[in-house]
C-alpha cells in the first residue's frame, strides 16, 4: 500500500488488518504524510466506536490490508 492510497481512507469507516494479526475498526479521522511525521512514515488514526476519547494510530508498515465497512 502506498501513502497516496492510505490518504483515500480519510473520513471513511474502515477495518484495518495489521501485520501482527490485530484488526482495528473505526472512522479514519487523521492522515499524517511521511514528511510531516517523525520518523518519516505515513500514519492514520482511527476513532473506534468503543473509545470515549483518543485514537488508535497505525503506521503504514504495520498495515496488511484495509477495507471500507
C-alpha positions as CSV (number, residue, x, y, z in Angstrom):
1,X,0.0,0.0,0.0
2,X,1.2,3.5,-0.8
3,X,0.9,6.7,1.1
4,X,-1.4,8.1,-1.6
5,X,-3.7,5.0,-1.2
6,X,-3.7,5.4,2.5
7,X,-4.9,9.0,2.3
8,X,-8.0,7.9,0.3
9,X,-9.4,6.3,3.5
10,X,-9.6,9.7,5.4
11,X,-13.1,10.3,6.6
12,X,-14.3,6.7,6.0
13,X,-15.2,3.9,8.3
14,X,-12.6,1.2,7.8
15,X,-11.3,-2.1,9.0
16,X,-7.5,-2.4,9.2
17,X,-5.8,-5.8,9.5
18,X,-2.3,-5.2,10.9
19,X,0.7,-7.4,10.2
20,X,0.6,-8.8,13.7
21,X,-3.0,-10.1,13.1
22,X,-4.8,-7.4,15.1
23,X,-8.0,-6.0,13.4
24,X,-8.9,-2.4,14.2
25,X,-12.2,-0.9,13.1
26,X,-13.3,2.8,13.2
27,X,-13.5,6.1,11.5
28,X,-10.3,7.3,9.8
29,X,-10.0,10.7,11.4
30,X,-6.4,11.7,10.8
31,X,-3.9,11.1,8.0
32,X,-0.3,12.2,8.5
33,X,2.0,12.1,5.5
34,X,5.5,10.8,5.9
35,X,7.2,14.2,5.5
36,X,5.1,15.6,8.4
37,X,5.8,12.7,10.8
38,X,8.8,11.6,12.9
39,X,10.1,9.1,11.9
40,X,9.2,9.8,8.2
41,X,6.5,7.2,7.9
42,X,2.8,7.8,6.9
43,X,0.3,7.2,9.6
44,X,-3.5,7.1,10.1
45,X,-5.5,7.5,13.3
46,X,-8.8,5.7,13.8
47,X,-11.5,6.6,16.3
48,X,-13.1,3.3,17.3
49,X,-16.7,3.3,18.4
50,X,-16.0,1.9,21.8
51,X,-13.4,4.7,22.7
52,X,-14.9,7.7,24.5
53,X,-11.7,9.7,23.9
54,X,-8.5,9.2,22.0
55,X,-7.4,7.5,18.8
56,X,-5.6,4.4,17.7
57,X,-2.6,5.3,15.5
58,X,-1.4,2.9,12.8
59,X,1.8,3.4,10.8
60,X,1.9,2.4,7.1
61,X,4.4,-0.5,7.6
62,X,2.1,-2.1,10.2
63,X,-0.9,-2.4,7.8
64,X,-1.5,-5.6,5.9
65,X,-5.0,-4.8,4.4
66,X,-7.7,-2.1,4.7
67,X,-11.3,-2.3,3.6
68,X,-14.2,0.0,3.9
69,X,-17.1,-1.1,6.2
